Amino acid sequence: MKLFLTVIGTMMIIEGIPYFAFPEKMKSILQQIQEMRPEHLRIFGFLAMLVGLLLCYLAQRTSIFS
């Protein structure tokens, strides 16, 4: 549970950085996202999950990150 909460907290920090550093640019990006077709958003989300899964796998199974 400690690791889970640490990961969630780290994710929230990383997600919050662009909104803190570039609020005007983020509003523009969010507007562009709102205009995208749902199919494109779904593909982007799926690819992001695959990259995340690959990073988790590499971090756990190899000695590259240690």
Z-matrix of the N, CA and C atoms (Angstrom, degrees):
N
C 1 1.445
C 2 1.527 1 110.73
N 3 1.331 2 116.00 1 -35.98
C 4 1.467 3 120.02 2 179.42
C 5 1.530 4 110.45 3 -62.65
N 6 1.332 5 116.30 4 -43.65
C 7 1.468 6 120.31 5 178.67
C 8 1.523 7 110.52 6 -63.88
N 9 1.328 8 117.01 7 -42.60
C 10 1.460 9 121.44 8 -179.78
C 11 1.527 10 110.68 9 -59.41
N 12 1.325 11 117.28 10 -47.75
C 13 1.461 12 120.61 11 -179.94
C 14 1.528 13 111.55 12 -65.43
N 15 1.320 14 117.05 13 -35.13
C 16 1.463 15 120.68 14 176.58
C 17 1.522 16 110.84 15 -64.71
N 18 1.318 17 116.39 16 -42.76
C 19 1.470 18 120.80 17 178.94
C 20 1.526 19 110.66 18 -64.92
N 21 1.312 20 117.94 19 -44.04
C 22 1.467 21 121.42 20 179.08
C 23 1.528 22 109.81 21 -62.46
N 24 1.337 23 117.21 22 -44.31
C 25 1.459 24 120.53 23 178.64
C 26 1.518 25 112.34 24 -62.39
N 27 1.327 26 116.72 25 -42.74
C 28 1.460 27 121.08 26 178.15
C 29 1.521 28 110.94 27 -63.75
N 30 1.324 29 116.64 28 -41.23
C 31 1.457 30 120.64 29 178.37
C 32 1.530 31 110.63 30 -61.58
N 33 1.328 32 117.08 31 -41.56
C 34 1.461 33 120.42 32 -179.66
C 35 1.528 34 111.13 33 -65.83
N 36 1.327 35 117.24 34 -37.49
C 37 1.466 36 120.55 35 176.98
C 38 1.524 37 110.05 36 -63.23
N 39 1.320 38 116.19 37 -48.37
C 40 1.464 39 120.61 38 -178.17
C 41 1.528 40 110.79 39 -64.12
N 42 1.336 41 116.90 40 -41.42
C 43 1.467 42 120.50 41 178.48
C 44 1.524 43 111.94 42 -65.57
N 45 1.323 44 118.00 43 -31.04
C 46 1.450 45 121.44 44 -176.87
C 47 1.517 46 114.88 45 -81.39
N 48 1.315 47 118.14 46 -20.90
C 49 1.469 48 121.56 47 -176.48
C 50 1.529 49 112.73 48 -57.00
N 51 1.331 50 120.60 49 -49.47
C 52 1.475 51 118.71 50 -179.46
C 53 1.527 52 113.57 51 -61.92
N 54 1.329 53 117.50 52 -36.19
C 55 1.462 54 120.33 53 179.58
C 56 1.525 55 111.24 54 -68.02
N 57 1.334 56 116.85 55 -34.70
C 58 1.455 57 121.34 56 178.48
C 59 1.527 58 111.18 57 -74.77
N 60 1.327 59 116.49 58 -43.99
C 61 1.463 60 121.10 59 -173.65
C 62 1.530 61 113.17 60 -80.58
N 63 1.332 62 117.98 61 -35.71
C 64 1.462 63 121.91 62 -173.84
C 65 1.527 64 111.36 63 -135.96
N 66 1.330 65 119.00 64 64.03
C 67 1.473 66 119.32 65 -174.87
C 68 1.527 67 114.01 66 -62.49
N 69 1.332 68 118.14 67 -37.81
C 70 1.468 69 119.81 68 -179.63
C 71 1.521 70 111.15 69 -67.47
N 72 1.327 71 116.43 70 -43.16
C 73 1.466 72 121.00 71 179.35
C 74 1.528 73 110.71 72 -64.46
N 75 1.335 74 117.07 73 -37.53
C 76 1.465 75 120.29 74 179.66
C 77 1.528 76 111.17 75 -65.57
N 78 1.335 77 117.53 76 -36.55
C 79 1.466 78 119.77 77 176.93
C 80 1.524 79 109.75 78 -62.45
N 81 1.330 80 116.42 79 -40.23
C 82 1.467 81 120.97 80 178.30
C 83 1.526 82 110.75 81 -64.97
N 84 1.322 83 116.62 82 -44.36
C 85 1.464 84 120.75 83 -179.81
C 86 1.520 85 110.89 84 -63.99
N 87 1.339 86 116.75 85 -42.16
C 88 1.465 87 120.07 86 179.14
C 89 1.523 88 111.42 87 -63.58
N 90 1.329 89 117.20 88 -35.19
C 91 1.461 90 120.52 89 176.54
C 92 1.532 91 110.07 90 -64.73
N 93 1.328 92 116.86 91 -41.57
C 94 1.465 93 120.52 92 178.59
C 95 1.526 94 110.37 93 -64.62
N 96 1.330 95 117.06 94 -39.76
C 97 1.462 96 120.91 95 179.20
C 98 1.527 97 109.97 96 -63.92
N 99 1.315 98 116.58 97 -40.19
C 100 1.464 99 120.62 98 -179.55
C 101 1.524 100 111.43 99 -62.25
N 102 1.323 101 117.37 100 -28.62
C 103 1.460 102 121.17 101 -178.98
C 104 1.521 103 113.27 102 -87.16
N 105 1.330 104 118.07 103 -8.15
C 106 1.463 105 121.43 104 -179.44
C 107 1.520 106 110.94 105 -73.68
N 108 1.305 107 115.30 106 152.64
C 109 1.455 108 120.69 107 176.56
C 110 1.527 109 109.37 108 -72.18
N 111 1.328 110 117.83 109 144.74
C 112 1.464 111 120.95 110 -178.83
C 113 1.541 112 113.25 111 -57.14
N 114 1.325 113 116.47 112 -33.54
C 115 1.461 114 119.70 113 -179.63
C 116 1.530 115 110.89 114 -63.56
N 117 1.332 116 116.50 115 -39.98
C 118 1.459 117 119.98 116 179.51
C 119 1.522 118 111.20 117 -68.16
N 120 1.327 119 116.56 118 -39.33
C 121 1.465 120 119.76 119 176.74
C 122 1.523 121 111.10 120 -63.80
N 123 1.325 122 116.79 121 -39.56
C 124 1.457 123 121.05 122 179.73
C 125 1.537 124 110.24 123 -64.03
N 126 1.312 125 117.43 124 -42.96
C 127 1.465 126 121.14 125 178.75
C 128 1.529 127 110.24 126 -64.43
N 129 1.327 128 117.00 127 -43.83
C 130 1.463 129 120.87 128 178.73
C 131 1.530 130 110.70 129 -61.52
N 132 1.322 131 117.02 130 -44.20
C 133 1.465 132 120.84 131 178.41
C 134 1.515 133 112.11 132 -62.55
N 135 1.327 134 116.87 133 -41.33
C 136 1.463 135 121.09 134 178.98
C 137 1.525 136 110.79 135 -64.08
N 138 1.327 137 116.87 136 -43.91
C 139 1.463 138 119.83 137 178.56
C 140 1.532 139 111.51 138 -64.19
N 141 1.326 140 116.99 139 -38.64
C 142 1.458 141 120.29 140 177.24
C 143 1.525 142 111.04 141 -63.29
N 144 1.334 143 117.21 142 -39.52
C 145 1.459 144 120.16 143 177.33
C 146 1.520 145 111.32 144 -65.23
N 147 1.333 146 117.35 145 -40.54
C 148 1.459 147 120.42 146 178.92
C 149 1.526 148 111.49 147 -63.33
N 150 1.324 149 117.24 148 -42.68
C 151 1.463 150 120.73 149 177.97
C 152 1.531 151 110.07 150 -63.30
N 153 1.329 152 117.07 151 -42.65
C 154 1.458 153 120.79 152 177.30
C 155 1.515 154 112.30 153 -61.70
N 156 1.319 155 116.20 154 -42.47
C 157 1.457 156 121.03 155 178.11
C 158 1.527 157 110.67 156 -63.27
N 159 1.315 158 117.02 157 -42.40
C 160 1.462 159 121.16 158 178.06
C 161 1.530 160 111.23 159 -62.50
N 162 1.326 161 116.95 160 -42.56
C 163 1.464 162 120.17 161 177.95
C 164 1.528 163 111.59 162 -63.11
N 165 1.326 164 116.65 163 -42.39
C 166 1.468 165 120.11 164 177.14
C 167 1.519 166 110.84 165 -62.19
N 168 1.317 167 116.46 166 -43.26
C 169 1.469 168 120.58 167 179.08
C 170 1.522 169 110.99 168 -61.57
N 171 1.333 170 116.08 169 -48.24
C 172 1.461 171 119.44 170 -179.66
C 173 1.527 172 111.86 171 -62.24
N 174 1.315 173 116.71 172 -39.44
C 175 1.457 174 120.22 173 -179.40
C 176 1.530 175 111.34 174 -66.44
N 177 1.323 176 117.82 175 -33.81
C 178 1.462 177 121.10 176 -177.00
C 179 1.530 178 113.41 177 -87.90
N 180 1.302 179 118.04 178 -31.39
C 181 1.455 180 121.52 179 -171.18
C 182 1.517 181 116.05 180 -103.36
N 183 1.299 182 117.81 181 -11.20
C 184 1.461 183 119.55 182 -178.61
C 185 1.506 184 109.77 183 -123.44
N 186 1.317 185 115.66 184 170.07
C 187 1.458 186 120.49 185 178.48
C 188 1.530 187 110.94 186 -102.17
N 189 1.325 188 117.26 187 16.95
C 190 1.459 189 121.22 188 -178.78
C 191 1.518 190 110.66 189 -64.05
N 192 1.334 191 117.72 190 -39.41
C 193 1.463 192 121.59 191 -173.06
C 194 1.528 193 113.61 192 -95.98
N 195 1.314 194 117.81 193 6.52
C 196 1.465 195 118.27 194 -177.75
C 197 1.509 196 112.48 195 -108.11
